[in-house]
């Protein structure tokens, strides 16, 4: 998780949406970072030290239950940021947050973000609005997990991932998808083959390609769309 010494173009949507005076508050504290698979930024009940604004890649937020049960409750990409506990006035979370698909981003110290939010109420406001949009995503993940068929849940997850990457190819293995969806690997494999037969995705050696996004949206049914619309509504202007 070492910083990249060379600056990169900022593509993170939160940073791009900020008013110039708010971005200027953060810029001196931001440094580029490479996001490698399994890089961890938040451990359960440990103080959060670093905030990441991804430019690319996908970061998973994973809940840990009893008997080693784990389930992904949300994902963060170029639309968002880690460290929402800091935004909400705390310093830690019971969840684990780590990189699922490699990419790049900007990082800053949690203490620097706290100070910037104290200095600018409008900056704090947009951070809180993203926190709300993430909470909506998490609640719809729970709704999907509790009421949607596996093919619908998988289609929703692939659409969410597709929203956050460049291109249409997702470097994912079945074991990881099983962990994220909270099901056994054979079930994920069957669901992937089902979507592949329909022609909405292509699957080859750890890479899933979205070949028919509209068809994938139809399969996802109502499990996809509400959090995405709420993000657009909440994040207008910064």
C-alpha positions in Angstrom: 0.0 0.0 0.0 3.0 2.3 -0.6 2.2 5.7 -2.2 3.0 6.1 -5.8 5.6 8.9 -6.0 4.2 10.2 -9.3 0.9 12.2 -9.2 -2.0 10.9 -11.2 -5.1 12.5 -12.8 -7.9 12.5 -10.2 -10.9 10.6 -11.6 -12.7 10.1 -8.3 -16.2 11.5 -8.6 -16.4 12.9 -5.0 -13.2 14.9 -5.5 -14.3 16.0 -8.9 -17.7 17.2 -7.6 -16.2 19.3 -4.8 -16.3 23.1 -5.0 -12.8 24.5 -5.7 -12.5 25.8 -2.1 -13.3 22.4 -0.7 -10.9 20.6 -3.0 -8.2 23.1 -2.1 -8.6 22.1 1.6 -7.9 18.4 0.7 -5.4 18.7 -2.1 -2.3 19.4 0.1 -3.0 16.2 2.1 -3.7 13.9 -0.9 -1.1 11.5 -2.4 -1.5 8.9 -5.1 -1.7 5.3 -4.2 -1.7 1.9 -6.0 -4.5 -0.4 -4.9 -3.4 -4.0 -5.0 -5.8 -6.9 -4.4 -6.3 -7.6 -0.7 -4.8 -4.3 0.5 -6.7 -3.6 3.7 -7.7 -0.1 4.8 -10.0 -0.9 7.7 -9.9 -3.9 10.1 -12.8 -4.7 12.4 -12.9 -2.4 15.5 -9.5 -0.9 14.7 -8.8 2.8 14.5 -9.0 4.0 10.9 -5.8 5.8 9.9 -6.2 6.3 6.1 -8.9 7.5 3.8 -8.9 6.4 0.2 -10.6 8.0 -2.8 -10.4 5.4 -5.6 -9.8 6.5 -9.1 -10.2 3.0 -10.4 -10.6 -0.6 -9.0 -13.1 -1.9 -6.5 -12.9 -1.9 -2.7 -15.2 -4.3 -0.7 -16.8 -3.6 2.7 -17.3 -7.0 4.4 -19.2 -7.7 7.6 -17.9 -10.4 9.9 -20.3 -12.5 12.0 -20.0 -15.5 14.4 -18.5 -18.8 13.3 -16.3 -17.1 10.7 -19.3 -16.0 8.6 -18.5 -13.1 6.3 -20.7 -11.2 3.7 -20.0 -8.3 1.5 -22.3 -5.4 2.5 -21.2 -2.9 -0.1 -18.6 -1.9 -2.7 -16.7 1.4 -3.3 -15.1 2.5 -6.5 -14.4 5.7 -8.4 -17.8 7.1 -7.1 -16.8 7.1 -3.5 -14.4 6.9 -0.6 -13.4 4.7 2.4 -13.5 5.7 6.0 -17.2 6.5 6.4 -16.9 6.0 10.1 -14.7 9.1 10.2 -17.3 11.1 8.3 -19.9 10.0 10.8 -17.9 11.1 13.8 -16.4 7.8 14.9 -12.9 6.3 14.4 -13.6 2.7 13.6 -16.1 0.1 12.2 -16.9 -3.5 12.9 -16.4 -4.2 9.1 -13.3 -5.1 7.1 -12.5 -3.0 4.1 -10.1 -4.2 1.4 -9.3 -4.1 -2.3 -11.1 -6.6 -4.4 -10.1 -5.3 -7.9 -6.8 -3.6 -8.3 -6.7 0.1 -9.3 -5.3 3.5 -8.2 -6.5 6.3 -6.1 -5.8 9.2 -3.7 -5.1 8.7 0.0 -5.0 11.1 3.0 -4.7 10.8 6.7 -8.0 10.4 8.6 -7.0 13.2 11.0 -6.5 15.6 8.0 -10.0 14.8 6.7 -11.5 15.5 10.2 -9.8 18.9 10.3 -11.0 19.8 6.8 -14.6 18.8 7.6 -14.5 21.0 10.7 -13.2 23.9 8.6 -15.8 23.5 5.9 -19.4 22.6 6.7 -20.2 22.2 2.9 -17.3 19.7 2.6 -18.7 17.7 5.6 -22.1 17.9 3.9 -21.1 16.2 0.7 -19.2 13.5 2.7 -22.3 12.8 4.7 -24.4 12.6 1.5 -22.1 10.0 0.2 -22.3 8.1 3.5 -26.1 8.2 3.1 -25.8 6.8 -0.5 -23.6 4.0 0.7 -26.1 3.1 3.5 -28.8 2.9 0.8 -26.6 0.6 -1.2 -26.0 -1.6 1.9 -29.7 -1.8 2.7 -30.5 -2.8 -0.9 -27.8 -5.4 -0.7 -29.6 -6.9 2.4 -32.9 -6.7 0.5 -31.4 -8.4 -2.5 -29.8 -11.1 -0.4 -33.0 -11.8 1.4 -35.5 -11.8 -1.5 -33.8 -12.1 -4.9 -32.9 -15.2 -6.8 -29.2 -16.0 -7.0 -29.1 -15.1 -10.7 -30.7 -11.7 -9.9 -28.2 -11.0 -7.1 -25.3 -12.0 -9.3 -26.6 -9.8 -12.1 -26.9 -6.9 -9.7 -23.4 -7.3 -8.4 -21.9 -7.5 -11.9 -23.8 -4.3 -12.8 -22.5 -2.5 -9.8 -18.9 -3.7 -10.5 -19.3 -2.7 -14.2 -20.3 0.8 -13.0 -17.0 1.2 -11.3 -14.4 -0.1 -13.7 -13.0 0.9 -17.1 -14.2 -1.4 -19.9 -16.4 -4.4 -19.4 -14.0 -7.1 -18.1 -14.0 -8.0 -14.4 -11.1 -10.0 -13.1 -13.0 -12.3 -10.7 -12.8 -15.9 -9.6 -15.8 -18.0 -8.6 -14.5 -18.5 -5.0 -14.4 -14.7 -4.4 -17.9 -14.2 -5.8 -19.2 -16.9 -3.6 -17.7 -15.1 -0.6 -19.2 -11.8 -1.7 -22.7 -13.2 -2.3 -22.6 -15.4 0.8 -23.3 -18.7 -1.0 -21.3 -21.8 -1.9 -19.1 -21.8 -4.9 -21.1 -24.4 -6.9 -24.2 -22.1 -6.7 -22.2 -19.2 -8.1 -20.8 -21.4 -10.9 -24.3 -22.5 -11.9 -25.5 -18.9 -11.8 -22.6 -17.7 -14.0 -23.2 -20.5 -16.5 -26.9 -19.5 -16.6 -26.0 -15.9 -17.4 -23.5 -17.1 -19.9 -26.0 -19.3 -21.7 -28.4 -16.4 -21.9 -25.6 -14.4 -23.5 -25.4 -11.4 -21.1 -21.8 -12.3 -19.9 -18.8 -14.2 -21.1 -16.7 -16.1 -18.6 -13.1 -17.2 -19.1 -10.3 -18.1 -16.6 -11.1 -15.6 -13.8 -12.4 -12.9 -16.1 -16.1 -12.1 -16.5 -17.0 -9.8 -19.4 -20.4 -8.0 -19.5 -21.5 -8.5 -23.1 -25.2 -7.3 -22.8 -25.7 -4.8 -20.1 -29.3 -4.1 -20.9 -30.0 -7.8 -20.7 -28.2 -8.0 -17.4 -30.3 -5.2 -16.0 -33.5 -7.0 -17.0 -32.2 -10.1 -15.1 -31.3 -8.1 -12.1 -34.9 -6.9 -12.0 -35.7 -4.3 -9.3 -32.6 -5.3 -7.3 -30.6 -2.8 -9.2 -31.2 0.9 -9.8 -32.5 2.5 -6.6 -29.1 3.1 -4.9 -27.7 4.3 -8.2 -30.4 6.8 -8.6 -30.1 8.0 -5.0 -26.3 8.5 -5.5 -27.0 10.8 -8.5 -29.6 12.7 -6.5 -27.5 13.1 -3.4 -24.1 13.9 -5.0 -25.1 16.9 -7.1 -22.7 19.6 -6.3 -20.0 19.8 -3.6 
